[in-house]
Amino acid sequence: MGIFSKLKGELIDIIEWLDPSNDTMVYRFERYQNEIKNGAKLTVREGQIAVFINEGQIADVFNPGMYELKTENLPILSTLKGWKYGFNSPFKAEVYFLSTRNITDQKWGTKTL
């Protein structure tokens, strides 16, 4: 990871999911080392809900709207305080988006021989 990537990772996150396929049921927001910063903006669109996992526990479930997330990852400060963890924050957070739309052409089960 280069210095530019590390500095970019210190910025506040904008978390959203745009599903171009319209057939994905669950999407995990990708964030380097799961270090979602305090004050991150979460946008949940119609047809979605979002589940916020903070330090391994379900912290909240969000309906459509815009929200601000609270974590222990303060931009720059949490990285400096994480020197004993290789400058990685020990405070992990994740966001999972779940589609609430009806998916009609979904194949289930096993193949018939």
Buried (B, 14 or more C-beta within 10 A) or exposed (E): EEEEEEEEBBEEBEBBBEBEEEEBEEBEBEBEEBBBBBBBEBBBBEEBBBBBBBEEEEBBEBEEEEBEBBBBBBBEEBBEBBEEEEEBBEBBBBBBBBBEEEEEEEEEEEEEE
